[in-house]
Amino acid sequence: MINIIKKELIIYTALLSVLIVLMHPNLLSDPTARLGLMQEKGNYVHPLLYTFFIYLVLYFVRFVIGFIAKFFYKKKED
């Protein structure tokens, strides 16, 4: 169970990092300015929410692919 939680946290963190870099490329060149803008607007939670919604979509896709794959693997074993 702990391994599953660790795996999902790694996926979520990687997705968060990729989305941050894709949506705000200036974060890499001038992080203090980006953090200053976040403090002015008070929008600390939106990256986590956006990542959570995209994570849910990816989780659903992974679940469907895994569910379909079970049918093919069971047929080969019989």
For each residue, the residues with C-beta under 8 A, 3 or more apart:
1: 4 5
2: 5 6
3: 6 7
4: 1 7 8
5: 1 2 8 9
6: 2 3 9 10
7: 3 4 10 11
8: 4 5 11 12
9: 5 6 12 13
10: 6 7 13 14
11: 7 8 14 15 55 58
12: 8 9 15 16 51 52 55
13: 9 10 16 17
14: 10 11 17 18
15: 11 12 18 19 51 54 55 58
16: 12 13 19 20 47 48 51
17: 13 14 20 21
18: 14 15 21 22
19: 15 16 22 23 47 50 51 54
20: 16 17 23 24 27 47
21: 17 18 24 25 27 28
22: 18 19 25
23: 19 20
24: 20 21 27 34
25: 21 22 28 29
26: 29 30 33 34
27: 20 21 24 30 31 34
28: 21 25 31
29: 25 26
30: 26 27 33 34
31: 27 28 34 35
32: 35 36
33: 26 30 36 37
34: 24 26 27 30 31 37 38
35: 31 32 38 39
36: 32 33 39 40
37: 33 34 40 41
38: 34 35 41 42 43 44
39: 35 36 42
40: 36 37
41: 37 38
42: 38 39
43: 38 46
44: 38
45: 48 49
46: 43 49 50
47: 16 19 20 50 51
48: 16 45 51 52
49: 45 46 52 53
50: 19 46 47 53 54
51: 12 15 16 19 47 48 54 55
52: 12 48 49 55 56
53: 49 50 56 57
54: 15 19 50 51 57 58
55: 11 12 15 51 52 58 59
56: 52 53 59 60
57: 53 54 60 61
58: 11 15 54 55 61 62
59: 55 56 62 63
60: 56 57 63 64
61: 57 58 64 65
62: 58 59 65 66
63: 59 60 66 67
64: 60 61 67 68
65: 61 62 68 69
66: 62 63 69 70
67: 63 64 70 71
68: 64 65 71 72
69: 65 66 72 73
70: 66 67 73 74
71: 67 68 74 75
72: 68 69 75 76
73: 69 70 76 77
74: 70 71 77 78
75: 71 72 78
76: 72 73
77: 73 74
78: 74 75
